[in-house]
Amino acid sequence: MGLIAQRFAEAAEIRAASVADWLNDDEDDGMRTPSGVRVNRAVALGLTTVWRCVDLLSSAVSMAPVDITLKAGGKSFPAYGKPSWLKLPNPADPNYNGSDYFGEASLSMLLEGNYFAFAFPYVFDPQIIKLLDPARVDVLPGPHYRVRNERGEVVGEAGPMEMLHGWWLKFPGALRGISPLEALRRGIGAAVAAEDFGARFFGQGATLSFGVEVPYALEDESKVKALRESLRAKYVGSRNSHAIGILSDGAKFVPNLSPTPEQAQMLATRKFSVEDLCRPYGVPPSMAGSQEPGAASYASGAVWDMQFKQRAVQPLATRIERRHERLLEVPPSITDPDAEMQMRFNLDAIARADLLTRMQAHGEAVSKGILTPNETRALEDRAPLAGGDQLYMQQQMVPINQLGLASPAAPAARSTEAAA
């Protein structure tokens, strides 16, 4: 190895060991932003908008049915058997299923930009697959993976045949994907600072209700303190609300010493932070609770659902699908050298239309020979019927090169009618 290559390798190893150090749940850790707030996973999830976006996306992926398809000889076989890890990633833990697994993988990608799944005995048709905390996995050139415990001690190592590494976005030559929290820490920090200020504004009185002006100088600090305590005892608290104030010696009340929330634009800042945090995840603000006019109109509900599926869930699901296809092995009985296994999340339920629209779509699918009646009944969670497994197509449909030609049966039918 040359000197330059060695230096690059050493720098990559140092960065791999420290890149995720900031991303933990310690309140005092994390990168400080210009707003004075340290951003880490716990702080980011404390924002209701971030929590909602992450929950929407991870839940959409985890609850979607998973289809495994074998493609061979130009044909697809969607009913092919599913691997055991898809139902129980870890047979030793029957309470942990495939839905939990994909939910955690989505969560790791949405917050840290990476997920790491250890496969046993290896990635091809594994028996056990376990997700690791991405903040405790170092990626070294090779690639090679080093796993640490909560104290930072190395407890295991793995190679590419034992580790499934997925990422959201990654620079060429980088060892890890870009963390959304690290890339968006300025916006997240500003939103946390605005929320913290709002809590203090209303909870601890970050504004002065009124002041008292006297026509003489109060140089004695003890007199100032005595006057302040006297006013607080008479006018502060729910029991003293609407009390009548009486001042003497030329003193007078001075109201409105601090700006109102509207004047401080605190409410506008918090409203803007909702859209600002939804934008990177592709989540429509109305789905995160935005109350801005036009954000949650009934007419736009179906449009928002479709955009949420196409622009938010689909990119996330596709990245997970492509990486997990490494775990699928073509059966030995398939001799086609170009055969491959594909994994797909069925996301149709996200943009599920109303009853009338669904029935019209089912009718079109059955009449065009795309789905059988029983397949459409299964989409509506209804039991199959006898004879419903056949494909149907309208009789008047003919090949396009025969348009305008009389059918062979037509002359015979007319001659029979004339004879009668």
Sequence and secondary structure as in RCSB ss.txt:
>XXXX:A:sequence
MGLIAQRFAEAAEIRAASVADWLNDDEDDGMRTPSGVRVNRAVALGLTTVWRCVDLLSSAVSMAPVDITLKAGGK
SFPAYGKPSWLKLPNPADPNYNGSDYFGEASLSMLLEGNYFAFAFPYVFDPQIIKLLDPARVDVLPGPHYRVRNE
RGEVVGEAGPMEMLHGWWLKFPGALRGISPLEALRRGIGAAVAAEDFGARFFGQGATLSFGVEVPYALEDESKVK
ALRESLRAKYVGSRNSHAIGILSDGAKFVPNLSPTPEQAQMLATRKFSVEDLCRPYGVPPSMAGSQEPGAASYAS
GAVWDMQFKQRAVQPLATRIERRHERLLEVPPSITDPDAEMQMRFNLDAIARADLLTRMQAHGEAVSKGILTPNE
TRALEDRAPLAGGDQLYMQQQMVPINQLGLASPAAPAARSTEAAA
>XXXX:A:secstr
  HHHHHHHHHHHHHHHHTTTT SS TT SEE TTS EE HHHHHTSHHHHHHHHHHHHHHHTS EEEEEEETTE
EETT    GGGT S TT TT  HHHHHHHHHHHHHHHSEEEEEEES SSS SEEEEE GGGEEEETTTEEEEE T
TS EEEEE TTTEEEEES   TT SS   HHHHTHHHHHHHHHHHHHHHHHHHTT S  EEEE SS    HHHHH
HHHHHHHHHHSSGGGTT      TT EEEE  S  TTTTTHHHHHHHHHHHHHHHHT  GGGGT  STTTT GGG
HHHHHHHIIIIIIHHHHHHHHHHHGGG    TT   TT EEEEEE  TTTT   HHHHHHHHHHHHHTTSS HHH
HHHHTT    TTTTS    TT   GGGTT   THHHHHHHHHHH 
